[in-house]
Amino acid sequence: MKKFDTAEILTHSHQFDDGNPLAEKSTLRVAVLTAVMMVIEIAGGWYYNSMALLADGWHMSSHTVALGLSLFAYVFARKFAHDPRFSFGTWKIEVLGGYTSAIFLVMVAGLMVFQSVERLISPSPIRYDHAIAIAIVGLLVNLASAWLLNGGHHHTHAHHEHAHGPDHHGHHDLNLRSAYMHVLADAATSVLAIIALFGGKLWGASWLDPVMGLVGALLVSIWAYGLLRDTGRVLLDAEMNAPVVEEIREVIAASPVSAQLNDLHVWRVGKGKYACILSLATDNDVSPEYFKQQLSIHDELVHISIEINRVAR
């Protein structure tokens, strides 16, 4: 029987994700840009007594908090990357950041619905020129933010294309995606607001403003649902429908050494990276290393534990 060095077992790295330094830097820049724009809008709204400007500033504050949360997740995951308390690394801190950020998106959608319904019931005069200018500036800021974040997004795809292609489930940086969704949500609401405001200014259709607010809330809710679903699946280890699970079964079934797969657990430990535990029954004198070698053809399997149960011939 092979003897293992105890110190080696206890000190080998369980950090399976390389992180995304470019995304962290981009998120920092976008968070600062959003915070500056938020302060300008709130200060300007207070100074010029503009409720539209104040409302947009407070709306942007929720995105500032969410972006700050995404940034914190990156920093925390990097800082504690080699902390032995985290059995399978700190990548899920980023996923937790994405999940919490998605909850903020739901809150933003709820606020949009509340404000839109309130304006439908009790319409108030709209300073179209002023509001259009605010919406255009907000859109430009969000487009710049989206451009910054998209750099980190492309870096993630390029880094993980080798396993199953660029669109394989699990290769997305979910924390970056949550930041990107907040920026897109703000950009989408700005576009809808511009359309509604021009409609109101040119044709007197003041009802377009709150209606577009409801459309924007629906769009944000759909994005939030998708993000909650994907991050929740990772946090709850609901990965047994991932393609890699069937690939593991196929490898064991095709093995020259006959073995019965009695138990299998698969969970994600990084972007496109998985850990698995297998329990096999066989009447052959074979070590777990034999099956690990066969499973090593799948690069996404980065941590494999195999239990061999001997059965009588």
N, C-alpha and C positions, 0 to 999 in steps of 0.2 A: 504493500500500500504506500502511495506517495505521501511524504511528510511535507507539511506546509509550515513556513515560518510565521509565527503568530504576529510578529511586528509588521510583516508585510501585509497580512490580512487586515490588520486594524488600520493601516495607514494608506492603503491604496485609495485613489481618488474616486469619489462618487459624484463628481461634477460632470454631467454628461452633455451639458449645453454650453457652447462657447460664448453665449451672450450676443448682444448686438450693439457694439460701441457706437456705430454710426447712428443707429436709431436713438440711442440715449442722448447723443449730442443734438440731434435734430429735435427731439422732444423738449430738451432744455431751451433751445432757441424759440420754438413755437410757444412754449409756456410763458417765456419772458415777453414775447411779442403780444400774446393775448392779454397778459396782465397789464402791459402798458396801455393797450387799446381800451381795456376795461376802465382803468383809472382815468384816462382822457375823457371817455364817454360819461362816466359818473360825475366827474368834476365839471365838464361842460354842461351837462344836464342841470346840475345844481346852479351853476353860474348864470346860464341863459334861461333858467326856469322852463326847460323842455322835458316834459314827461316822456316823450318818445325816446329821447336820448338817454334819459335815466333808465327806462325800462330795458333798452338794448344793452346798457352797461351792466345792469344786474343780471340780465340773461347771460351775458358773456362771462360773468363771474363764476357761474356753475361750470362752464367749460374750463376756466382757469384752474379751478379746484381739481377737476377730473384730470387735466393735463399734468398738474402737479403730482397727483396720485400716481400716474403712469411713470413719471420721472423718478419718484420715490421708490417705486417697485424695481426699476432698473438699478438704482444706486444700492438698494438694500440687497438685491440678489447678487450683485457684484461684490459688495463688501463682505458678505457671509458665504461666498462661493465655496470656501474650503473649511467651513465650520462643520466639525464632525457630528453635531447635533442633527443636521439635515441628512437623513439616511440616503436620499437619492438626489442630492443637490438642491439648489435654490431656484431652479427654473420656475417652479409653480408659484413662487412669489409674484413673478411677472404675470402669470395667468390669473392669480387672485386680484392683481391690480386691474387687469382687463375686465374681470367679472364685476368688481366694485364700480368701475367706470361705466359699465353698461347700466348699472342701477341708476347712476346719475343721468344717463340718457333717458331712462324711463321717467325720472322726475322732471327733466326738461320738457318731455312730451306732455306730461300732465299739466305743467305750468302753461304751456302753449294752448292746450285745450281750454283751461280755465279762463285765460285772458281772451281767447277768441270768442267763447260763448258769452263772456261778459260784454264784449264790444258789440256782439250781435243783438243782445238784449237792450243794452244802453249805448247806442252809438255816440261817439264824441268827435268834435271837429279835428281834422287831420291837417297839419301843416305840410302839404305835399312836397314842396321844394326842399324843405329842411329834412324831412324824413327820407326822401329819395337820396339826398347827398349822404346821409348816415348809412343807408343800406349799401350804397356803392362803395363807400370807404370800407365798411365791414366785409363786403364781398372780396375786395382787393386784398385785405389782410388775410382772409381765409384761403384765398388762392395761393398767396405766398406761403402760408403755413402748410397747405397741402403739398406744395412743391417740395418743401423742406422734408416733410415726413415721407414722401414718396421715394426719396433717395434711400432711406433705411429699408423701405418695403422691398425695393428691387434688390438690395443687398441680401436680404433674407432669402428671396427666391433663388438668386444666383448661387448662394452658398449651399442650397439643399436640393438642387435639381437632379443630382446624380442618382438618387435612390429610386424614385418612381415618377420622375417628370416634374415639371414646375407646379402642377396643380394638385399634387397628391395631398390628401387630407392630412393635416397635422404639421405641415411645413411652414405654416404662417406664424408670424410673431403676433400672438394674440394681444399682448400689451400695446404694441405699436398699432395694431388694428383698432384698438379701442380709442387711442388718441386720434387716429385718422378719422374714425367715425364721428367724433365730436367736431372736428374741423369740417367734415363734409356736411354734418347736420346744420352747422352754422351757415355754411356756404349755400346750402339748399334753401334754408329759410330766408336768406338774403335775396336769392334769385326770385323766390316766390313773392317776397315783399316788394321787390322792384316792379314785378309784373302787376301786382295788385295796386300799388301806388300810382303807376302810370295809368292803369285802367280807371282809377278813381279820379285822377286829375284831368284826363282827356274826355272821359265819358260820364263822369259823375257817379260811377259804380262804387260807392264807398263800402258796400257790402263785400267787395272782393277781398279787402284787407283781412277781416276775420275768417272768411272762408279759406283763403290761402293759408292762414294760420292753422286751421284744422287739417288741411292737406299735408302741411309740413309736419304736424304732430303725428299723423298716420305714418308718414315716411320714416320719421325718427323712431317710432315704435317698432316698425318692421326691422330696422337696423339693430335696435337694442335687443330684440328677441333673438336674432341670429347670433349676436355676440354672447348673450346669456346662455344660449344653447351650446355653443362651441366651447366656451370657457367652463361651463358647468360640467360638460362631459369629461373634460380633462381633470377637473378637481375631484369628481366622483369616481374616477377611474373606470368610466363606462366605455371601454375600448374593445370589448370582445367581438364587435362587428367590424373592426379595422381589417384591411386586407392582409396585414402581416399575420393575423391569427390563422387564417386559412393556409397561408404559406408555411407556417410552422407545422400544421397538421399534414400537409403534403410531404414535407421533408421526412417526417417520422414514418409516414405510410410507405414512402419509397425507399427507406433505408434498407441496405443489404442485410443488416441485422434486424431480425423480427422483434418488434416491441409494440406493446399496447399502451396507448396514451390514456392514462387514467385521470389525470387532472392537469389543467392548464390555466394559468393566470397571466394576463398581459396588461401592462399599463404604460403610460407615456412618461418619460423622464426628461424630454427635451423636444425641440422642434424637429419632428420627424424621427425621433429616437425612442426606442421602447425597451423595457425590461420584461423578462418573463420567468415564470417558475413552471417547470414541468415535472410531473410524476409519471414514470414509465415502469411497466412490468415486462420482464423478459426472462427467458430461460438460458440466455447466453451470458458468458462471462465477459462482460464489457463494462468499461468505465464511463462515467458521465462525460469525460473529455471527448469520447468518440462522437457522441451526438452533438456536443458543442461545436466540434469541428465541422460537422455537416450543416449546422444552423448558421455558421459564420459566413455563408455565402450571402446572407441578408445583412447588409451593412447597417440597417436601421436597428438591429438587435444589438444593444451595447452592454447589456447586463443579463446573463443567462444563468439560472440556477436549475440543476437537474437532479432529481431523486430517482435512484434505480432500485426497484423492488425485485428480488430474485424469486422466480417461481420454479417449482419442481418440473423436471423434464418429463 
